[in-house]
Amino acid sequence: MKARNYREVKGMPYTRHEYIHGPPQSKIAKFTFGKPSENYTYQVSLISDKRVQIRHNALEAARIAANRYLQEKLGDRFFMRVLVLPHVILRENKMIFGAHADRLQEGMRRAFGKPIGRAARVEPNQEIIVVQVDESGLEIAKEALRRAEAKLPTPCRIVVERLSAQTIQS
């Protein structure tokens, strides 16, 4: 099956690990990058426009694209966080095609499916990735999130907000 088949949010989320034999691991290695202790002046957010499921492969690709660009341009003068967690387990009823496949396969009888991957359910206006930078790194952070957006299966928008003095100190 192609990844676009899992983009649409349908039915109840399948998340109970105690009932799943061998749930697949998430491909996302880390969720935070950079220096969290610095005082940054701007926060740049990648926000989803639609309700969608994002597979863990796409989230990892977006994370790598953004992180690589930020590290190349800013070194460690940023803080990036992936906010969505792929906890929904995707299933697939594998079908056999070819000669005499009808003898080997049950069709739609007991078609619950085997776990094949994970996805994060994202609502409209939900933040996916957040980057905190100084004023000098603002355009670089926007470009990094634009590159990350290209890896995701949903239209997104990039929002820039100035952090208040209270938020900066805490």
ABEGO torsion letter per residue (X at the ends): XBAAAAABBBEBBBABAAABBGBBBBABABABBEBAABBBABBBBBBBABBBBBBAAAAAAAAAAAAAAAAAAAEAABBBBBABBBABBBBBBBBBBEBGAAAABAEABGAAEBBABBBBBBBBGBBABBBBBBAAAAAAAAAAAAAAAAABABBBBBBBBBBBAAAAAX
